[in-house]
C-alpha cells in the first residue's frame, strides 16, 4: 500500500540515521500497536501516581507501567518481534516533561531500527501548526501517524483535518485511528474527558473515500461498533483492522469469522503494550480458532505488506 519511494526508505531501515537494519526473516511477529509514555530524560517515578496510567492498569487488571523507547525496544528485541510505537499528541494536555513526545519517539527509534517502527502524532486542534508538525515528523523519520479521535475530540471526517491527511497521503504513509471503547478513561470522573462517539469507525469510511491512497488502520475491536468496522474494512481497499486493546479470548465471534475469511489479508496483530503485553496476547491468540494458514498473515505478513517491509512490500 505504501508508495514505491516510501517503501524503499522503509525496506531495511534506510533512513539516514538508522544504525541497524531490520531482519524481517528473523522476526516472528510485528506488533502494530504499542505505546511509549515516559521520556528517556525523565527520572523513574511510580506509575501509580499517574491518574491515566493507574486507571488503565485497573481496567486491564495489571500493574501500572510506564516505559521509554529504549525499554520497549529491549522488550521486543528479546522476543524477536518488531513494534510500531507512538504516543498521542494533545494540544491542551497539561505540560508534563516526563512524558515522551512524538518527536522524541521518532528520533530515539533510530537507535532501534532493527525492531522499532515509529509513528508520529499531531492533534488536529492545532490547525495549520498540525500540518507543519506532521511534515517535521515525516522528515525526522515517522513511518505513519496515530490519531485518537476520542481523546483529541475530533470527528475523523471533519474536513478541517484534511490538510493533515493530505500530508500523510502525499508521503505514502498509513494513519492509525483509535476506534471503539478499550478502557481509556474508564472508571474515572467524566471518563477522563474521553467522548466515545468520536471513535465510531463509520466516520473513517468518508476518509477512505476522500484519501484512497492513504492506508487506514482501525485500531482495536471497535466495541460497540464491530460490524461498522468490518463493513468499512471489507468495502474499502485501503482500510485495515488491528486487534489491539483486547485479549483475543474476548474477540466477538463475528470478528474471528471475518479474520478467518473475507478479511484475512487485512487484519493485524496489535497488543496495546504495556497494558496488554505481547506474551499474554499471543498466548490467548494460540487458543483462538484461527486457521493455520491465516495465523502468519495476522501475526506478520499483512503488516509487512502494509508497512512496506521486505518481500511482502513488492
C-alpha positions in Angstrom: 0.0 0.0 0.0 2.9 2.4 0.6 4.3 4.3 -2.3 7.4 3.0 -4.0 9.6 5.8 -2.7 8.5 5.3 0.9 8.8 1.6 0.6 12.4 2.0 -0.5 13.1 4.1 2.6 11.3 1.6 4.8 12.8 -1.5 3.5 15.8 -2.5 5.7 16.0 0.6 7.8 17.5 3.1 5.3 16.6 6.4 6.9 19.8 8.5 7.2 20.2 8.0 10.9 19.3 4.3 11.1 22.1 2.3 12.8 20.6 -1.2 12.3 18.8 -2.9 9.5 15.6 -4.8 10.3 16.0 -8.5 9.5 12.4 -9.4 8.5 13.1 -13.1 8.1 14.1 -13.4 11.8 11.1 -11.7 13.1 8.4 -13.9 14.5 5.7 -11.2 14.5 5.1 -7.5 14.0 3.0 -5.7 16.7 1.4 -2.7 15.1 0.1 -1.0 18.3 2.4 -0.2 21.2 2.6 2.9 23.4 5.6 4.8 24.9 4.7 7.0 27.9 8.0 8.1 29.6 10.7 10.3 28.2 14.2 8.9 28.2 15.2 12.0 30.1 12.6 11.6 32.9 13.6 10.2 36.3 11.9 7.0 37.2 8.6 7.5 39.0 5.8 5.5 40.4 3.3 4.9 37.5 0.5 4.6 40.1 0.9 8.3 40.7 -0.2 9.0 37.1 -4.1 9.0 37.1 -4.3 7.9 33.5 -1.9 5.1 33.7 -3.3 3.9 37.1 -6.9 3.9 35.7 -5.8 1.9 32.6 -4.0 -0.6 34.7 -7.0 -1.0 37.0 -9.2 -1.6 33.9 -6.9 -4.3 32.5 -6.1 -5.7 35.9 -2.4 -5.3 35.6 0.3 -3.3 37.4 0.6 0.3 36.2 3.6 0.7 34.0 5.5 3.5 32.2 8.3 2.7 29.7 10.7 4.5 27.5 11.5 3.9 23.8 14.6 2.0 25.0 12.6 -0.2 27.4 10.2 -1.0 24.6 13.0 -1.9 22.2 14.6 -4.2 24.7 11.4 -6.0 25.4 10.6 -6.7 21.8 14.2 -7.4 20.7 14.3 -10.2 23.3 11.2 -11.7 21.7 12.3 -11.2 18.1 9.3 -9.1 17.3 9.1 -5.7 15.6 6.8 -3.0 17.1 5.0 0.1 15.7 5.2 2.6 18.5 3.8 6.0 19.3 2.3 8.4 21.8 -0.7 10.7 21.4 -0.2 14.5 20.8 -2.9 16.6 22.7 -2.8 20.3 22.3 -4.4 21.2 25.6 -2.8 18.4 27.8 -1.1 19.6 30.9 2.7 20.2 30.4 4.5 17.0 31.5 8.3 16.9 31.0 8.3 13.3 32.0 6.1 12.3 29.0 7.7 11.3 25.7 6.8 13.4 22.8 6.1 12.1 19.3 9.3 13.8 18.1 11.4 12.1 20.8 10.0 8.7 20.0 10.8 9.1 16.3 14.3 10.3 16.9 15.1 7.8 19.6 13.8 4.9 17.5 16.6 5.5 15.1 18.9 3.6 17.5 16.5 0.7 17.4 15.7 0.5 13.7 16.1 -3.3 13.8 13.0 -3.5 16.0 11.0 -0.3 16.2 8.8 1.4 13.6 7.9 4.9 14.9 4.6 6.6 14.2 4.1 10.3 14.6 1.1 12.1 16.1 -0.4 15.5 15.7 -3.5 16.9 17.4 -5.8 18.3 14.6 -6.9 21.0 17.0 -3.5 22.7 16.3 -4.8 23.7 12.9 -2.1 24.9 10.5 0.6 24.0 13.1 -0.5 20.4 12.9 0.4 20.3 9.2 3.8 21.8 9.9 4.3 19.3 12.8 3.3 16.4 10.5 5.9 17.5 7.9 8.6 17.8 10.5 7.8 14.4 11.9 7.9 12.8 8.5 11.3 14.5 7.8 12.5 13.0 11.1 11.5 9.5 10.1 7.9 8.9 11.1 6.6 5.8 9.3 2.9 6.5 9.9 0.6 8.5 12.2 -1.6 7.8 15.2 -4.8 9.6 15.9 -7.1 9.2 18.9 -10.4 10.9 18.0 -11.9 10.3 21.4 -9.2 12.0 23.4 -8.3 14.6 20.8 -12.0 15.3 20.5 -12.5 15.5 16.7 -14.5 13.7 14.1 -12.2 11.9 11.7 -14.2 13.1 8.6 -14.2 16.7 9.7 -12.8 18.5 6.6 -10.7 20.8 8.8 -8.5 17.8 9.4 -8.0 17.0 5.7 -4.8 19.2 5.3 -3.1 16.8 7.7 -4.3 13.8 5.8 -3.0 15.3 2.6 0.5 15.5 4.0 0.3 11.9 5.2 -1.1 10.6 1.9 1.5 12.6 -0.1 4.2 10.8 1.9 2.7 7.4 1.2 2.3 6.7 4.9 -0.5 4.9 6.9 -2.8 6.5 9.5 -3.9 4.6 12.5 -7.1 5.7 14.3 -8.3 4.6 17.7 -11.9 3.2 17.4 -14.4 1.9 20.0 -14.1 1.7 23.7 -11.0 -0.1 25.0 -10.7 1.2 28.6 -9.0 4.6 28.2 -10.7 6.8 30.8 -13.0 4.1 32.1 -13.9 4.5 35.7 -12.5 8.0 36.0 -14.6 11.1 36.6 -16.3 12.0 33.4 -14.5 9.2 31.7 -11.3 11.3 31.8 -12.9 13.7 29.3 -12.9 11.0 26.5 -16.0 11.1 24.3 -16.7 7.7 22.8 -18.9 8.9 19.9 -15.9 10.3 18.1 -14.4 6.8 17.8 -17.2 5.2 15.7 -15.3 3.7 12.7 -18.1 4.6 10.3 -16.6 8.2 10.2 -13.5 6.7 8.6 -15.5 5.5 5.6 -15.6 9.1 4.4 -11.8 9.4 5.0 -11.2 6.3 3.0 -13.2 7.7 0.1 -11.5 11.1 0.1 -8.0 9.7 0.7 -8.0 6.4 -1.2 -4.2 6.2 -1.3 -3.7 6.6 2.5 -3.7 3.2 4.3 -6.1 3.4 7.3 -5.8 1.2 10.3 -8.9 0.9 12.5 -7.3 0.2 15.9 -8.9 -2.3 18.3 -12.1 -4.4 18.1 -14.4 -1.5 17.7 -16.9 -2.1 20.6 -19.8 -1.4 20.3 -19.4 -0.8 16.5 -17.7 -4.0 15.4 -20.0 -4.5 12.4 -19.4 -1.0 11.2 -15.6 -1.6 11.3 -15.9 -4.9 9.4 -18.1 -3.3 6.8 -15.7 -0.4 6.1 -12.7 -2.7 6.0 -14.4 -5.1 3.6 -15.7 -2.3 1.4 -12.6 0.0 1.2 -9.3 -1.5 -0.1 -7.2 0.9 2.0 -8.7 0.0 5.4 -7.3 -2.5 7.8 -8.1 -3.6 11.4 -5.7 -4.1 14.2 -6.6 -6.4 17.1 -5.0 -4.5 19.9 -6.5 -3.5 23.3 -8.4 -6.7 23.9 -7.3 -10.2 24.8 -8.1 -12.5 21.9 -10.3 -14.6 24.2 -12.8 -11.7 24.3 -13.0 -11.2 20.5 -16.6 -11.2 19.2 -17.3 -14.3 17.0 -18.1 -12.1 14.0 -14.6 -10.6 14.2 -13.0 -14.0 14.3 -15.1 -15.2 11.4 -14.1 -12.3 9.2 -10.5 -12.5 10.2 -10.5 -16.1 9.1 -12.1 -15.5 5.7 -13.1 -12.2 4.0 -10.6 -10.0 5.8 -7.7 -12.5 6.3 -5.3 -10.1 4.4 -6.5 -7.0 6.3 -6.2 -7.9 10.0 -3.1 -7.1 12.0 -1.6 -8.2 15.3 -1.5 -5.5 17.9 -1.2 -5.7 21.6 -1.7 -2.2 23.1 1.6 -2.6 25.1 2.1 -2.1 28.0 -1.5 -2.7 29.3 -1.6 -5.9 27.3 1.8 -7.5 26.8 2.6 -9.4 23.6 3.2 -12.6 25.6 -0.3 -12.6 27.0 -1.9 -11.6 23.7 -0.1 -14.4 21.8 -0.9 -17.0 24.4 -4.6 -16.2 24.1 -4.3 -16.0 20.3 -2.9 -19.5 20.3 -6.2 -20.7 21.7 -8.3 -18.9 19.2 -10.0 -20.8 16.3 -7.9 -19.2 13.6 -6.9 -21.3 10.5 -3.2 -22.3 10.4 -2.7 -20.5 7.0 -4.2 -17.3 8.4 -2.1 -17.1 11.5 1.1 -15.9 9.8 -0.9 -13.3 7.8 -2.2 -11.8 11.0 1.0 -12.0 13.0 3.4 -10.7 10.4 2.7 -10.9 6.7 -0.2 -8.4 6.5 1.8 -5.8 8.4 4.9 -6.4 6.2 2.8 -5.6 3.1 1.1 -2.6 4.7 4.3 -1.1 6.1 6.4 -1.8 3.0 8.8 -4.2 4.7 10.8 -6.9 3.0 9.5 -9.2 0.2 5.8 -8.6 1.2 6.2 -5.0 0.1 6.5 -5.9 -3.5 
